[in-house]
Amino acid sequence: MGTNAKLVSALNRTLDLAGTQLRIRYYNPVFDDVYDEATKITQSGTDLWISGIVFPVHGKEGSTESVLMSQGKLTDSDKTLFVNGSISFTGSTNMCDIQLGSPTGNLYTTIPEGGIMYETEASPVYKKQFIRKLTGSLING
């Protein structure tokens, strides 16, 4: 078993033991032919249920969080989500929502500048994604 496989296996065990159940729902943009500026989104495929580890943003001096906070791209109420590296986030605030908890929970969305992939042997191990709480869904249910 290579280094990457060992790290992914260890991460998956950690997620199984300490992870929070979360749901990722992806959306596709649909452009309105009538109004040039109008864009709608529709759900794409089925929901993805995984485990992830969630922490508050800490903003320690010199960290990625502190840089993004000083630029106004992160706030104290944002969270840091760690998931398996194979999980895809689109990087756009309008392309996915993330529900923390099952069967219900608060909705979050990704922060565009807040995704960092950690790799070894040119393969993904885990992903760190900053998320922000939504006040509603991306689409009307």
C-alpha positions in Angstrom: 0.0 0.0 0.0 1.5 3.3 -1.1 1.7 6.5 0.9 -1.3 8.0 -0.7 -3.5 5.0 -0.1 -2.4 4.9 3.5 -3.2 8.6 4.0 -6.6 8.2 2.4 -7.4 5.1 4.5 -6.4 7.0 7.7 -8.5 10.0 6.7 -11.5 7.8 5.9 -11.2 6.1 9.4 -11.0 9.5 11.0 -14.1 10.7 9.1 -16.0 7.6 10.1 -15.1 8.1 13.8 -15.3 11.9 14.2 -17.1 13.2 11.1 -20.4 15.0 10.8 -22.9 13.7 8.3 -23.4 16.2 5.6 -25.3 16.4 2.3 -24.0 18.1 -0.8 -26.5 19.2 -3.5 -25.2 20.4 -6.8 -26.9 22.9 -9.1 -26.6 23.8 -12.8 -27.2 27.3 -14.1 -30.0 27.7 -16.6 -29.9 30.9 -18.7 -33.3 32.5 -19.4 -33.8 33.2 -23.1 -36.3 36.0 -22.4 -34.2 38.2 -20.2 -30.5 38.4 -21.0 -29.5 38.9 -17.4 -31.7 36.3 -15.8 -30.1 33.1 -14.6 -31.8 30.3 -12.8 -30.4 27.2 -11.2 -31.8 23.7 -11.1 -30.7 20.7 -9.0 -28.2 18.5 -10.8 -28.4 14.7 -10.1 -29.0 13.2 -6.7 -27.8 14.4 -3.3 -24.3 13.2 -2.1 -24.2 12.1 1.5 -20.7 12.0 3.1 -18.9 12.6 6.4 -16.8 15.7 7.0 -15.1 17.4 9.9 -16.2 21.0 10.6 -14.3 23.6 12.6 -14.8 27.3 13.2 -12.5 29.6 11.2 -9.6 30.4 13.6 -7.7 33.1 11.8 -4.3 32.5 13.4 -1.7 35.0 12.3 0.1 33.8 9.1 -2.6 31.2 8.2 -4.7 31.0 5.1 -7.7 32.0 7.2 -6.0 35.1 8.5 -5.1 36.3 5.0 -8.7 35.7 3.7 -10.1 37.4 6.8 -7.9 40.5 6.3 -9.1 40.6 2.7 -12.7 40.5 3.9 -13.3 37.1 2.1 -13.9 35.2 5.4 -15.8 36.2 8.6 -15.7 34.9 12.1 -19.0 33.1 11.5 -17.6 31.0 8.6 -16.5 27.4 9.0 -13.8 25.2 7.8 -14.8 21.8 6.3 -12.5 18.9 5.8 -13.6 16.1 3.4 -12.1 13.3 1.3 -10.0 14.7 -1.6 -12.2 13.0 -4.2 -15.2 15.3 -3.3 -15.8 18.0 -5.8 -16.8 21.5 -4.9 -17.5 23.9 -7.8 -15.9 26.9 -6.1 -18.9 29.1 -6.9 -21.4 30.2 -4.3 -24.2 29.4 -6.6 -23.3 25.9 -7.6 -23.7 23.8 -4.5 -25.2 23.9 -1.0 -24.0 21.8 1.9 -26.3 20.7 4.7 -24.5 19.9 8.0 -26.3 17.2 9.9 -28.9 14.5 9.0 -31.8 14.4 8.4 -32.0 18.2 8.8 -29.4 20.8 9.4 -28.2 24.3 8.5 -27.4 25.1 4.9 -24.0 26.4 3.9 -22.3 27.3 0.6 -18.7 27.3 -0.5 -16.6 30.4 -0.5 -15.0 30.7 -3.9 -11.5 31.5 -2.8 -11.7 29.0 0.0 -10.9 25.6 -1.4 -7.5 23.9 -0.9 -6.6 20.4 -2.1 -3.9 18.5 -0.3 -2.2 15.8 -2.4 0.5 13.2 -2.2 2.0 11.2 -5.1 -0.1 13.5 -7.4 -3.3 12.1 -6.0 -5.9 13.9 -3.7 -5.9 13.0 -0.1 -8.2 15.6 1.5 -9.8 18.9 0.8 -10.2 21.9 3.1 -13.1 24.1 2.1 -14.4 27.3 3.7 -18.1 27.5 3.9 -20.7 30.2 4.9 -24.1 29.7 6.3 -27.0 30.4 4.0 -30.2 32.1 5.1 -32.3 29.9 2.7 -31.9 27.4 -0.1 -30.2 28.2 -3.4 -33.6 27.4 -5.1 -37.1 27.4 -4.0 -38.1 23.9 -3.0 
